[in-house]
Amino acid sequence: MVKSWNERLNTPGINGVKPTPRTIGDVVEGQPMLVPTARQVDDFIRSLPNGVEMDVRALRTALAIEHGVQVTCPVTIGYHLRTVAEAANEDLERGLELSAIAPFWRVLDTNAPTTKKLSFGAEFVAAQRKREGLKP
């Protein structure tokens, strides 16, 4: 059976800090790297105030600093951002208020690779960013 996005969001996942397996982009092999859970990413995004945006690189840096390391796994972040956004969409479809979901549009803009993968498309992201006065 396929898990819902909310089930994926709430799966306890193995998080923590481990050495970076190889050098990719701004992540250097051997550096202590945070591998966050989807819930940690969701919680962090929920802490961003209305009208404040943060790109994915800044989110990774902030999460790393919060956990006492220099980097956050770029691959894991990509997966978890999609999980956070899709779970939020499920919550909206179940009738939750916009204010009760993770404001993932403060991290994902309409051009983010993750946004292009969302089952509900980029229009919702664009509308929420516009509503908060953020660039599309």
N, C-alpha and C positions, 0 to 999 in steps of 0.2 A: 504494500500500500504506500502511496506517495504521501509524504508529510505535507501539511499545510505550511505556509510561510511562518505563521505564528508558532507552530510546533518546532520549526527549525530555529526560530529566534530564541525559543526557550529551552533548547537542548543544552544541557550543561557543558558541552564542549571542553576540550583540553586547552586551557589558556596558560599563559605564563611567559617566561623569558627563556629563550634558548639561543645558542650561537647561530648567526646567519650562515646557511649552508653554502652560499656562493654570492659573488658580487653581481648585483643587478641594479642598474641606475644609481641611486643615491645610497644604496645598501651595500656595505662592504663585508666580504666573507669574514666570519669570526666575530663580528660585532654582536654584542648582546641585543637581541631583537624581541620585541613584544609580539606575541601571537595572541591577539584578543579574541574573546568570545563575541558572538553576535550581540548578546545582551549588553556587554561593555560598550560596544559601538553605539547601540541604541540609547543607552543611558547618557553617553557623552553628547550625542546629537540633541537629546531632550534638554540638555543644559544650555544650549545656544539660545540667546534671547531673540525675540521677534525682531526682524530687520537686520540681523547680524548674519553674515555669511562667512564660510570658511571653505577653502578648496580642499580637495582630498589630501594633497601633500601636507597642508597645514594641519588637517585632522590627524594624520599619521604622526606628525611631529608632536602635537599636543598630547596625544595618547601616550606616546613614548615617554615624554617628560613626566606625565602624571604617574607613570610606572617606573621611573628612575632609570630609563635606558635611552639610547640615542635614536633608535629607529623602531618602526612598527612594520610588520610584514605587509608588503604592498599587495600580494596576492590575496591574503586573508581579508584585508580591508575591502577589496573589490567584491568578494563573495558576500561579506557581511553587509555592505551598503545595499546590495540588491535585496538581501533578506529583510533588512530594516524597512526598505521602501515597500516591498511587496506585502509584508506583514501589516504595515500601516494602511495600505490599500484594502487589505482584507478587513481590517477594523472599520474603515469607512463604509465598506459594503455591508457590514453587520450593523451599521447604524451609530457607531461612535462619532462624537463630535470631532471636528478638525483639531480643536485644542487638546484632545485626548490622545492624539497620535504623535509619533516622532516626526518632527519637522525636517525630514530628510532633504527637502528642497533647499535648505540652508547650506547643504554641502554639495548636492548634485545640481548642476545647472543643465540647461537643455543640450549642451554639447558634450557632457561627460559620457565616456564610453558606457558606464553602467546605466545611465538614463536611456540609452538606445536599446538596452536589453529588457526594459521594464514591460511587463505584460499589458500595462494600461497606457503606455505611450508617454511622450514628453509634454503633451498639452497641459496636463495637470501640474507638472513641475513648473512650466512657464507661467501658468495662471497664479500659482501660489507665490512665485518669486515676484511677479508684478504686484500682487496684493501687498507684499511686504516692502516694495520699493527696491528690489534687488534687480541687477541686470539679468536678462533672460539666460 
